[in-house]
Amino acid sequence: MGIILIILVIGLVGWLLTQGQAAGGCHAVARTTVNTETPLEILRKRYARGEIDRNEYESRKRDLI
């Protein structure tokens, strides 16, 4: 009787672990953040970090405005 209980507990723990992974695990909330920045703010930050040059910045800015 004790062995059956141990097997059931191990099976339940295994099932719970696989369900957590399927739902994204405990880090699912951290990955689903809300971005409140506007596209223009994002563009400005990319330009400030040097990811894009001035010509690309001006071109994309015209597209956004």
Steps between C-alpha positions, in 0.01 A plus 500: 500500500788739581667441161182592316478826693862586417443426131187718499684790667791474254256488209311802631822701543611407148165598355504835683850574371405432140187716534710789631739474204214491251356819648833682486623412846531740788670759277200550272400824672847648464496446123161658442568862585297784358692742280377854562757669276381658180666402173664843485653454847634161398646652184669777700653248740631287212660810346648602836651152547654517154296212359392711201666793323359850452363434150308194613377684810370795294340270244317292759403810694332643188312172458372518857394863501 
